[in-house]
Amino acid sequence: MRESLLAWFDANGRDLPWRRTRDPYAILVSEVMLQQTQVDRVVPRYLAWLQRWPTAEALAAAPAADAIHEWQGLGYYRRALNLHRAAQQIAGCGWPEDLTELPGVGRYTADAVACFGLGRDVLPVDTNVARVRERTGEAFDAGCAQALMDLGATVCLARVPRCGACPLAADCPARGRRYEPLRKQGRFEGSFRQRRAATLRLVAAGARPVAELDAPALAALERDGLVTVEAGLVTLPGRERPSAETS
């Protein structure tokens, strides 16, 4: 199965910009952006982010407000704040041996950075990798990571796998099976997530009086450290407040 998988990947693997680097910081940026966000939306934002902040040190030196502002459109803004905090930790102390010590980095992200950026012999197991392993009954090794991700994303799909196009179908015990639809995330339109995002966009455009904003959404953003409330004004963290003369 390993040989068949890698041969398929050589011919069909996706050409993604983060696959052209071994820089652990660039890998970390890509993995954090890819959490909850589709690949085609991430690619241009990843390239723009690295052009602006090509190193962890560059990002660490920037205000958190700039990172949050740059993240607009990707959603789940805590990721931007955690990425900024992780960059500060890396810039100050270097890469920890246990990457889960970095803010916002869980087991999968730690393993992905270790494998793709630091050359460690560990297989990062995301949803796609787990699905292929479960259906085939094969463990696979770290050298198969990117191939497994692509196979799970494009062929071994969650509900109706494309077994006719799968290089592993001949030996796969799950060949031909269909699966129940997965529970979908609640609609964004009209949700509290939308209210949070709308409130954060207003603050990102400039300091706002508390009274002008959605109070529950503002409270949630403040709890997450995404906004700062002081003297009745709301700003992004690290952003200079308007002076008394200009406010």
Order of alpha helices (4+ residues) and beta strands (2+ residues): alpha-alpha-alpha-alpha-alpha-alpha-alpha-alpha-alpha-alpha-beta-alpha-beta-beta
